[in-house]
């Protein structure tokens, strides 16, 4: 339980860093004159707004995954207690009923093994274990597909930053070629360069933080899925042993 709480705290801290770090670091780099975050956001133009929108999506996904990809959701204690009670009695039908009444991924894993045990009490346990691993792989793949969105965001953000760079340079050259005085040309050049640099830095920073969050969830999914498969294996092994003892 303590480990899961720390996992959630880490995700929250990472999400806050994702929201604040890009613009804060940009402001800190200004040196003599500290530019407000709002001004940086406005100077970043369209690309900065797109990066900000994507970063909020990343924050939402981080919190969503933190609350949904955890042991209490994948293999709830109440479900496991009911499944263990049915397995202790060697009652396959009761075990299947418990699984049918639960939407947890662990219920689908146990149900896949219970289907084999229901047909033959002397079925080879290796077949049951293979069924557990196959269904566990399917459930793990579903989780992997969910967290893949974070990696996609980490790939998209630098591209948005590059888009901001291109738009900023286009703005600079447009100002240089415009028929205005030198002072206005200098202002246009500075505005375009600022847009280019701000968006590039923001895109990279959001991508780095998002990739770090993705790496965290990648390890977290492996740990949670491993614990889920272990819990399901214990339930089905106990049920198989009780049924074999009855037949003997």
C-alpha positions as CSV (number, residue, x, y, z in Angstrom):
1,X,0.0,0.0,0.0
2,X,2.8,2.4,0.9
3,X,4.4,1.8,-2.5
4,X,1.2,2.6,-4.3
5,X,0.8,5.8,-2.4
6,X,4.3,6.9,-3.2
7,X,3.6,6.1,-6.9
8,X,0.6,8.4,-6.9
9,X,2.6,11.1,-5.2
10,X,5.3,10.9,-7.8
11,X,2.8,11.1,-10.6
12,X,1.2,14.2,-9.0
13,X,4.6,15.9,-8.6
14,X,5.5,15.1,-12.2
15,X,2.2,16.5,-13.4
16,X,2.8,19.7,-11.6
17,X,6.3,19.9,-13.0
18,X,4.8,19.3,-16.5
19,X,2.5,22.2,-16.1
20,X,4.9,24.7,-14.5
21,X,8.4,23.8,-15.5
22,X,8.4,24.8,-19.2
23,X,7.3,28.4,-18.8
24,X,9.0,28.8,-15.5
25,X,12.4,27.8,-16.9
26,X,11.9,30.1,-19.8
27,X,11.2,33.0,-17.6
28,X,14.2,32.2,-15.4
29,X,16.5,32.3,-18.4
30,X,15.7,36.0,-19.2
31,X,18.4,37.2,-16.9
32,X,18.2,40.9,-16.2
33,X,14.5,41.4,-16.8
34,X,12.2,38.6,-15.6
35,X,9.5,38.1,-18.2
36,X,6.1,37.1,-16.8
37,X,4.8,33.7,-17.8
38,X,1.8,35.3,-19.5
39,X,4.0,37.3,-21.7
40,X,6.0,34.3,-22.7
41,X,2.8,32.4,-23.5
42,X,1.6,35.3,-25.7
43,X,5.0,35.7,-27.4
44,X,5.0,32.0,-28.2
45,X,2.1,32.4,-30.6
46,X,0.0,29.6,-32.0
47,X,2.6,26.8,-31.4
48,X,2.9,27.7,-27.7
49,X,-0.9,27.5,-27.3
50,X,-0.8,24.1,-28.9
51,X,2.0,22.9,-26.7
52,X,0.1,24.2,-23.6
53,X,-3.0,22.3,-24.7
54,X,-1.1,19.1,-25.3
55,X,0.6,19.5,-21.9
56,X,-2.8,19.7,-20.2
57,X,-3.8,16.5,-21.9
58,X,-0.6,14.9,-20.6
59,X,-1.4,16.1,-17.1
60,X,-5.0,14.7,-17.3
61,X,-3.7,11.3,-18.6
62,X,-1.1,11.2,-15.8
63,X,-3.7,11.6,-13.1
64,X,-6.1,9.3,-14.8
65,X,-3.6,6.5,-15.1
66,X,-2.4,7.0,-11.6
67,X,-5.9,6.4,-10.3
68,X,-6.9,3.6,-12.7
69,X,-3.7,1.6,-13.2
70,X,-3.3,0.3,-9.7
71,X,-3.8,-2.9,-7.8
72,X,-7.1,-1.8,-6.2
73,X,-8.6,-1.4,-9.7
74,X,-7.0,-4.3,-11.5
75,X,-7.4,-7.0,-8.8
76,X,-9.6,-5.6,-5.9
77,X,-9.1,-7.1,-2.5
78,X,-12.8,-7.8,-2.2
79,X,-12.9,-9.8,-5.4
80,X,-9.8,-11.7,-4.5
81,X,-11.3,-12.7,-1.1
82,X,-14.5,-14.0,-2.8
83,X,-12.5,-15.8,-5.4
84,X,-10.2,-17.4,-2.8
85,X,-13.2,-18.5,-0.7
86,X,-14.7,-20.2,-3.8
87,X,-11.3,-21.7,-4.7
88,X,-10.9,-23.0,-1.1
89,X,-14.1,-25.0,-1.5
90,X,-13.1,-26.2,-5.0
91,X,-16.4,-24.8,-6.3
92,X,-15.7,-23.9,-10.0
93,X,-19.3,-22.7,-10.6
94,X,-19.1,-20.3,-7.6
95,X,-15.7,-19.1,-8.8
96,X,-17.0,-18.5,-12.3
97,X,-20.0,-16.6,-10.8
98,X,-17.6,-14.4,-8.8
99,X,-15.7,-13.6,-11.9
100,X,-18.9,-12.9,-13.9
101,X,-19.9,-10.3,-11.3
102,X,-16.7,-8.3,-11.5
103,X,-15.4,-6.0,-14.2
104,X,-11.8,-6.2,-12.9
105,X,-9.1,-7.5,-15.4
106,X,-8.2,-10.2,-12.8
107,X,-11.7,-11.6,-13.1
108,X,-11.2,-12.2,-16.8
109,X,-7.9,-13.9,-16.1
110,X,-9.3,-16.2,-13.5
111,X,-12.3,-16.9,-15.6
112,X,-10.1,-18.1,-18.5
113,X,-8.5,-20.7,-16.2
114,X,-11.8,-21.7,-14.5
115,X,-13.2,-22.6,-17.9
116,X,-10.6,-25.3,-18.3
117,X,-11.0,-26.6,-14.8
118,X,-14.8,-26.8,-15.2
119,X,-14.5,-29.3,-18.0
120,X,-12.1,-31.8,-16.3
121,X,-11.0,-31.9,-12.7
122,X,-7.8,-33.6,-13.7
123,X,-6.8,-31.2,-16.4
124,X,-3.1,-30.5,-16.7
125,X,-2.3,-27.4,-14.6
126,X,0.2,-26.3,-17.2
127,X,-2.8,-25.7,-19.5
128,X,-4.4,-23.6,-16.9
129,X,-1.2,-21.6,-16.4
130,X,-1.0,-21.1,-20.2
131,X,-4.5,-19.7,-20.2
132,X,-3.6,-17.4,-17.3
133,X,-0.5,-16.1,-19.2
134,X,-2.4,-15.6,-22.4
135,X,-5.2,-13.7,-20.8
136,X,-2.7,-11.8,-18.7
137,X,-0.9,-10.8,-21.8
138,X,-4.1,-9.5,-23.4
139,X,-4.9,-7.4,-20.3
140,X,-1.3,-6.1,-20.1
141,X,-1.5,-5.1,-23.8
142,X,-4.6,-3.1,-23.1
143,X,-2.7,-1.2,-20.4
144,X,0.3,-0.7,-22.6
145,X,-2.0,0.8,-25.3
146,X,-3.4,3.3,-22.8
147,X,0.0,4.6,-21.6
148,X,1.2,4.7,-25.2
149,X,-0.6,8.1,-25.5
150,X,2.0,9.6,-23.2
151,X,4.8,8.5,-25.5
152,X,2.9,9.9,-28.5
153,X,2.7,13.3,-26.7
154,X,6.4,13.2,-26.0
155,X,7.0,12.8,-29.7
156,X,4.5,15.4,-30.8
157,X,5.7,18.2,-28.5
158,X,9.2,18.7,-30.0
159,X,7.5,18.8,-33.5
160,X,5.2,21.6,-32.2
161,X,8.2,23.4,-30.9
162,X,9.8,23.1,-34.3
163,X,6.7,24.4,-35.9
164,X,6.9,27.4,-33.6
165,X,10.5,27.9,-34.7
166,X,9.6,27.9,-38.3
167,X,6.7,30.3,-37.7
168,X,8.9,32.6,-35.7
169,X,11.6,32.8,-38.3
170,X,8.9,33.4,-41.0
171,X,7.6,36.2,-38.9
172,X,11.1,37.7,-38.5
173,X,11.9,37.6,-42.2
174,X,8.5,39.1,-43.0
175,X,9.3,42.0,-40.7
176,X,12.7,42.5,-42.3
177,X,11.2,42.6,-45.8
178,X,8.4,44.9,-44.9
179,X,8.6,48.5,-45.9
180,X,9.0,50.0,-42.4
181,X,11.7,51.9,-40.6
182,X,14.7,50.2,-38.9
183,X,13.3,50.3,-35.4
184,X,10.1,48.5,-36.5
185,X,12.2,45.9,-38.3
186,X,14.3,45.3,-35.2
187,X,11.1,44.8,-33.2
188,X,9.7,42.4,-35.7
189,X,12.9,40.4,-35.8
190,X,13.1,40.2,-32.0
191,X,9.4,39.1,-31.8
192,X,10.0,36.3,-34.4
193,X,13.1,35.1,-32.7
194,X,11.4,35.1,-29.3
195,X,8.6,33.0,-30.7
196,X,11.0,30.6,-32.2
197,X,13.1,30.1,-29.1
198,X,10.2,30.0,-26.6
199,X,8.3,27.4,-28.5
200,X,11.3,25.2,-29.1
201,X,12.3,25.2,-25.5
202,X,8.7,24.6,-24.3
203,X,8.2,21.7,-26.7
204,X,11.4,20.1,-25.5
205,X,10.7,20.6,-21.8
206,X,7.2,19.2,-22.1
207,X,8.4,16.2,-24.1
208,X,11.2,15.5,-21.5
209,X,8.8,15.5,-18.5
210,X,6.1,13.5,-20.4
211,X,8.7,10.9,-21.4
212,X,9.8,10.6,-17.8
213,X,6.2,10.1,-16.7
214,X,5.8,7.5,-19.5
215,X,8.9,5.7,-18.3
216,X,7.5,5.6,-14.7
217,X,4.2,4.1,-15.9
218,X,6.0,1.6,-18.0
219,X,7.7,0.1,-15.0
220,X,4.5,0.6,-12.9
221,X,2.5,-1.5,-15.4
222,X,5.0,-4.3,-15.3
223,X,4.8,-4.4,-11.5
224,X,1.0,-4.3,-11.3
225,X,0.5,-6.8,-14.0
226,X,3.1,-9.1,-12.4
227,X,1.2,-8.9,-9.1
228,X,-2.1,-9.5,-10.8
229,X,-0.9,-12.6,-12.5
230,X,0.6,-13.9,-9.3
231,X,-2.7,-13.4,-7.4
232,X,-4.7,-15.1,-10.1
233,X,-2.3,-18.0,-10.3
234,X,-2.6,-18.6,-6.5
235,X,-6.4,-18.7,-6.7
236,X,-6.5,-21.1,-9.6
237,X,-3.8,-23.3,-8.2
238,X,-5.7,-23.6,-4.9
239,X,-8.9,-24.4,-6.7
240,X,-7.2,-27.1,-8.8
241,X,-5.7,-28.7,-5.8
242,X,-9.0,-28.8,-3.9
243,X,-10.7,-30.4,-6.8
244,X,-8.0,-33.0,-7.3
245,X,-8.2,-33.8,-3.5
246,X,-11.9,-34.3,-3.8
247,X,-11.6,-36.7,-6.7
248,X,-8.8,-38.6,-5.0
